[in-house]
Amino acid sequence: MKSKLDKILYWFELAVYDMETARAMLKTRRYLYVGFMCHQVIEKSLKAYYWYRKGAEPPYSHNLLLLAGKSGIDPVMTDEQRKLLYTLMPLNIKTRYPDDKEMLLKSLTYNRCRSIVKETEDLKKWIKKQLLL
């Protein structure tokens, strides 16, 4: 049986891997996947935090707001950090099930994706500090 620390590290190491993938997608201008991977980074970081705080399996959900709330991190998040959750949530769904790929691609410019990657990296680092790792 894996320890609580093993579970925390498992989720956070996946988040780090996904962050590298988001950067690779930005570099190769695969914009549809930048937002998706950034969503994955924060989802997995929040699941690591859930393990840290609750010592139990996190909810089986991709809803970042739910994960932030249930993990207990939401009250200490800034408005900017919460805003990123709202930005990332639809990108997870729209990337998986793009009704209008061309319209989505128009909204995902290099500069917008670069900003999303930077904000995601910042939030991931902040969550890691909360984990005291």
C-alpha positions as CSV (number, residue, x, y, z in Angstrom):
1,M,0.0,0.0,0.0
2,K,1.3,3.4,-1.0
3,S,1.8,6.0,1.7
4,K,0.1,9.4,1.7
5,L,3.4,11.0,0.6
6,D,3.7,8.5,-2.3
7,K,0.2,9.5,-3.4
8,I,0.9,13.2,-3.2
9,L,4.1,12.8,-5.2
10,Y,2.4,10.6,-7.7
11,W,-0.2,13.3,-8.5
12,F,2.3,16.1,-8.5
13,E,4.9,14.3,-10.7
14,L,2.1,13.8,-13.2
15,A,1.4,17.6,-13.0
16,V,5.0,18.3,-13.7
17,Y,5.1,16.0,-16.7
18,D,1.9,17.6,-18.1
19,M,3.4,21.1,-17.6
20,E,6.3,20.0,-19.8
21,T,3.8,18.7,-22.4
22,A,1.9,22.0,-22.3
23,R,5.2,23.9,-23.0
24,A,6.0,21.5,-25.9
25,M,2.5,22.0,-27.3
26,L,3.0,25.8,-27.2
27,K,6.4,25.5,-28.8
28,T,5.0,23.4,-31.7
29,R,1.9,25.7,-31.9
30,R,-0.6,22.9,-31.1
31,Y,-2.9,25.4,-29.4
32,L,-5.9,23.1,-28.9
33,Y,-3.8,21.0,-26.5
34,V,-2.1,23.8,-24.6
35,G,-5.3,24.6,-22.7
36,F,-6.1,20.9,-22.2
37,M,-2.7,20.1,-20.8
38,C,-2.8,23.2,-18.5
39,H,-6.1,22.0,-17.2
40,Q,-4.5,18.6,-16.5
41,V,-1.6,20.3,-14.6
42,I,-4.0,22.1,-12.3
43,E,-6.3,19.1,-11.9
44,K,-3.4,16.9,-10.8
45,S,-1.9,19.5,-8.6
46,L,-5.3,19.9,-6.8
47,K,-5.5,16.2,-6.4
48,A,-2.1,16.1,-4.8
49,Y,-3.3,18.9,-2.5
50,Y,-6.4,16.9,-1.7
51,W,-4.2,14.0,-0.6
52,Y,-2.1,16.4,1.5
53,R,-5.1,17.8,3.3
54,K,-7.5,14.9,3.4
55,G,-5.3,11.8,3.2
56,A,-7.8,10.1,0.9
57,E,-8.6,9.6,-2.8
58,P,-9.7,12.8,-4.4
59,P,-13.1,13.0,-6.1
60,Y,-13.2,11.5,-9.5
61,S,-13.8,14.8,-11.3
62,H,-12.3,17.1,-13.8
63,N,-14.1,20.1,-12.3
64,L,-11.3,22.4,-11.0
65,L,-13.7,24.4,-8.9
66,L,-15.1,21.3,-7.2
67,L,-11.5,20.0,-6.5
68,A,-10.4,23.4,-5.1
69,G,-13.4,23.5,-2.9
70,K,-13.4,20.0,-1.6
71,S,-9.6,20.0,-1.0
72,G,-9.9,23.2,1.1
73,I,-7.5,25.3,-0.9
74,D,-10.1,27.6,-2.4
75,P,-10.4,29.9,0.6
76,V,-6.6,30.8,0.4
77,M,-6.6,31.2,-3.4
78,T,-6.4,34.7,-4.9
79,D,-9.1,36.0,-7.3
80,E,-6.5,35.7,-10.1
81,Q,-5.9,32.1,-9.3
82,R,-9.6,31.4,-9.2
83,K,-10.0,33.2,-12.5
84,L,-7.5,30.8,-14.1
85,L,-9.7,27.9,-13.0
86,Y,-12.6,29.5,-14.8
87,T,-10.4,30.0,-17.9
88,L,-9.2,26.4,-17.9
89,M,-12.4,24.6,-17.2
90,P,-14.0,25.0,-20.7
91,L,-10.8,24.3,-22.5
92,N,-10.8,20.8,-21.1
93,I,-14.2,20.0,-22.6
94,K,-13.8,22.0,-25.8
95,T,-10.5,20.4,-26.6
96,R,-12.0,16.9,-26.1
97,Y,-15.2,17.6,-28.0
98,P,-14.6,20.6,-30.3
99,D,-17.9,21.5,-31.9
100,D,-16.2,24.2,-33.9
101,K,-12.5,23.6,-34.1
102,E,-11.8,26.6,-36.3
103,M,-13.6,29.0,-33.9
104,L,-11.7,27.6,-30.9
105,L,-8.4,27.9,-32.7
106,K,-9.1,31.6,-33.5
107,S,-9.4,32.3,-29.7
108,L,-6.3,30.3,-28.9
109,T,-3.5,32.6,-30.2
110,Y,0.1,32.1,-29.4
111,N,0.0,35.1,-26.9
112,R,-3.1,33.8,-25.2
113,C,-1.6,30.3,-24.9
114,R,1.7,31.6,-23.6
115,S,-0.2,33.6,-20.9
116,I,-2.2,30.5,-19.9
117,V,1.0,28.4,-19.7
118,K,2.7,31.1,-17.5
119,E,-0.3,31.4,-15.2
120,T,-0.6,27.6,-14.9
121,E,3.1,27.3,-14.0
122,D,2.7,30.0,-11.4
123,L,-0.4,28.3,-9.8
124,K,1.3,24.9,-9.9
125,K,4.3,26.4,-8.1
126,W,2.0,28.0,-5.5
127,I,0.1,24.8,-4.9
128,K,3.5,23.0,-4.4
129,K,4.4,25.5,-1.7
130,Q,1.1,24.8,0.0
131,L,2.2,21.1,0.0
132,L,5.3,21.9,1.9
133,L,7.4,19.7,-0.4
